[in-house]
Amino acid sequence: MKVQGGRNPRRSAAGSTSRYGKKSKSLHLKVPRSSAAPSFHRIKLGLPKGSLENATLDLFAKSGWKISVNPRSYFPSIDDEEISCTMIRAQEMSRYVESGTLDAGITGKDWIMENDSDVVVVIDLIYSKVSLGPSRWVLVVQNESPVQRAEDLKGKKVATELVRFTKKFFSSRNIKVDVEFSWGATEAKVAEGLVDAIVEVTETGSTIKAHGLRIVENLMESNPQFIANKKSWKDPWKRAKIEQIALLLQGALQAEGMVGLKMNVPAAKLERVVAILPSLNAPTISNLYQKDWFAVETVVAEKVVREIIPKLREAGAEGIIEYSLNKVI
């Protein structure tokens, strides 16, 4: 993947070449303009349609943007006149950002690599459709297959949606295999013996096991990335807007699994209570008005709250309040 390099020599302004070697038309996605703000004060933002869609919309909601999606339209509305949104499949997103059709977008690291897109990676966003962890591209065979390592597939057939990456992987190991593109239902192809192995994406591995398959090797970890067009990144206004979005998205992700705690503590028991608190930073402590008591506030992992609240109460804390967080910046 080239992040700050020159233009991709395989692709020109007149068009691009598909994985099948055919010339394709240049990327010109028509993004509608709103009359609410001048076009030079608006960025065109791509949102991933498909498996990451709901998780991405939830993340934007926690970051402060309300996005309304009409299932009959690829252009959702957003409560920010400086942004216009377009729904694009993650597999294609980086190409539209590279071409300048979109100023910025969210897509997987895997598809940026697969498309060999020349874009700016603004930030990594560690989340997936079911968890807050990265996904994995794995080499998979039938449970009863004699294959124990990638080298055992020499001369065999491998199906995947990630063709370019898979070819590079086997080439780097000097393993000659026949890699073919899969249009979907990839697990079924190896389960039915149509191919000898597949390279497929997974988060937990549960679907692979359910199909009677096993993982031979992890090939790559992937996560969503917020990317920008290189020309847009050089525009001061657009860069500032893109950085604003990045800051709040990252803050919303950092708040996941965290909660705030407030409590009142008598001065005589303050040190004992503070010693119990696992804190992101030192807790905030302030005097209560005309009392020998203190207000203590801190941010902790939600998973430890059920363990520490009884201990805090026993140590002398009173009026303990737990509250949710939208962003931690």
N, C-alpha and C positions, 0 to 999 in steps of 0.2 A: 504493500500500500504506500502510495506517495502522498504525503501530507502537505509539504511545502515545495515540492519540486516543480519541474516544468510541465508543459502539456503532455498528455499521453500521446506518444507517436503513433499509436494504433488508431487514434480517433481524431477527426478533423472537424472544423466548423460546419462542413458540408454534410456530415453524417457520421455514423458509427458502424462498426462491424459486429455482427452477432456472433454467438459461439458457433454457429454453423457456417460462418464465412461469408454470409450474404450481406450486402450493403443495406443499411436501414436508413430511414429518413431521420433527419436531425430532430432533436427533442424540443418540441414546441408545444407544451401544455398550456392551454388557454386558461389563465387564472382571472376571474372576474374582478373588476375594480369597484370598490364602494365609493360613493360620493361624499362619505363622511369626512375624509381627510385627503389632502393632496397626495398623489402617487409617490412623490419623492420623500414623503414622510410616513411611509408604510413599508413593512417588510412582508415578503411572501414566505409563509411558514408551511412546511410539509409535515403532516402528522401520519404515522404509520397506520394503514388500514389492515385489519386482519388480527393475528394473535396478540399483538401488542396494543391494539386499539383501546380497549377498556382501561388497561393499566395506565396508559399514557394520558387519557382524558381525566382519570382520577388524580394523577400526579399534577396536571395543570390546575385542577380544581383546588387542590391543597396549596398550590403555589399562588393562587389568587386570581386565576382566569376561569371564567365560566364559558365552556364551549358547548354549543348545542348542535348535535348531528342529526341531519335529516337523512333517513336511509335511502331516499331517492336522489340525493345530491352528494357530490364529492366535495362540496364547498361549505363546510360548517360555519356557523356564525360564532363570533367571539366578542366578549364585552370589552374590547380594546380596539379603538379606531386606528391604531398604529400597526395592527396586524391583520393580514388576510390569510385564511387557512385553506389548505387543500389536502384531501385524503389521498395518499399514494401508498401502494404496496411497498413494504420495506425492501423487497428485492430490487425495486427500481429507484428508490429515493435518492441514492447518492449520485446517480446519473443526472437527475433533474437539478440537483444542487450544483453539481460540477458545471453543467451547461449554463447556469444562471437563470433558468426558468424559475427556480426557487432560490431565495436568499439563504434559507437555512432549513433544517429538517432533522428529524430523529429517525435513525435506522440502526440496524445491527452492525457491529464491527465486522461480522462475517461477510455481509453483503458489500461493504465498502471494499474489503479485500477481494471479493469475488469479481466485482466490477472494475477493480483497479482504478478507483476514482481519485482524482486529484482535488482534494477538498481540505478545508481546515477543520480539524477536530477540536471543538471548543471545550467540551468536557465529556467524561465518561459518566453514564447514568446506570448505576448497578441495580437493575430490576428486571423482571421478566413477567410473563403473563400470569404466573401463579405464585411467585415468590420475590424476595428481594436479593436473589443471588443470580449469578451468571448462568447462561446455558452452555451446553457442551456439544460439539460435533464429534461423533464417535464412530468407530469402525465396528460393524455389527455382522454377526453370522448366525446361522441356526445353532441351537444348543448342541445338536449331535454332530456338527461340522468338525472335521479334523483340524481345521485352521486354529492355530494358537497364537500366531503373530502375523503381522502384515506381510512378511516375506513368504509366508505359506500361500499367499494369493497370486503368486507369479503365474502369468498366463491365464488368469481367471477374469470373470466379468464382475464389475462393481457398478451399482446404480446409485445416483445421488442427484440432488438439486444443485449442489455446490460443485459443479464440474471443474472449473478452473483450479480452485483450491485443491481438490482431490487429486487432480493430475500432477500438480506441483508437489504434493506430499509424497506420492509414490515415486515420482521422478527423483526427488531428493534422496530417496532410499535405494535408488537403482532397481526398482521393482517394476517390471513390465506388466501392466494390466490393461484391460479394456474398460474404460470408464464411459458410461452412458448416462444421459440426462434422464431424470425421473420427473414426470409431471405430477406425481402425488402417489399416495398409498404405497410409499416406498417400503415400509416394513413388510407388507404383504408379498412383495416381489421376492424377497429373500426367504420368507416363510414358505412360499409355494415352490421354491427352487427355480424361479425364473432367472435369478442371478446368484452368484456365489457369495456376495457380500454387499452391504450398503454402507454409505456414510450418511448419517442422519443426526438431526439435532434433538437433544433431550435436556430436560431439567432434572428430573428425578430418576429416570431410567425405568419407571414403572410400566410404561406402555411397551417398551422393548421386552421386558420380562413377560408381560401378559401375552405377547405374540410367540412365546417360546423361543426367544432369541437371547443372545448374550453379547456383551461388549468385549471386543478384543483389545481395543486401545482407544484412549482419548486423543483426539487429533488437535483440538483447539477449544479454548474457552471464548465465549462471545458475550457481549452485553450491548445494550443500546448506547449510541453515542449521539450527542448533539453536534451537528456539523454545519459548516457555513461555506458559501461560495467564496472563493478567494478575492474576487473583485468587491463583493459586498463587505467582506471583512476589512477592506481598506477604506471603505466609506465611513467617516467618523460617526455619522448619525446611526447608520445601520449597525455598526459594530457596538455602539453603546446600547442599542436596543437588544441586540443578540446577547450581550453580556448581562443585561438586566434579567432576561429570561433565564439564562444559565444559572445565575446566582440564586434565583428563587426556586428553580427546579431542584438544584442541589440542596438548598435549605429544606425543602419539603421531604426529600429522600432521607436527609440526616435526622429529621424528626420522627421517621418511622420507627416504631418500637421504643420511643422515648416518651416519658410523661413528666409533668412538673409536680412537685410536692411543696406544700406550704404547711407551716405548723407554728404554734406558739410554745416557747420553752422558758421556764424560769431560769434566772441567771445561775443559780446554784447547780443546775443540771445541764447547762449548755454544752460543756466540753464532752460530756458523756453522749449526748445526742449527736453532736457533729461527728464524733468518731464512728458512728454507725453508718453515716451517709456515704454511699459511693456516688461521686459527683462528676459530671462532665468537667466542671471547674470547681473552685472553692465555692461553697454555698454563700448566698447573700444573707447577711445578718444585720438586722436593724433594731434599735430600741423601740419598745412600745411606749406610747405617751404616758408619762407620769406613773410608770410601773417598773418594777424590777424584773421585767420579762423581755424576751427578745422574739422577733419574728424571723423565722428561718425559711428560706426558699431555695430550692435546688432542682436540677434536672437529672433524672436517673433512668435506667433501662426499665421498661415496663415489666419485664419478666422477673425482676427482683423485688417488686413492690409488695407482693404477697408475703415475702419473707421478712422484709424490714419494717413494715408498718407495726406489727405486734411488738417488735423490739424497740421501736421508737416510742410507742405508748408506754412500754415498761420502763424505758429510760427517763420518762418524765415529759415527753411531748404531749401537747393537747391541741384540740381543734385541727387535726390533720386533714388536709384537703389534697386530693389528687385531681389533676386536670390534664386534658389532652393537649398536644402541641401540633400546630400546622407546619411550622418551619423552625429550624435551628440554624442560625447563620453566625 
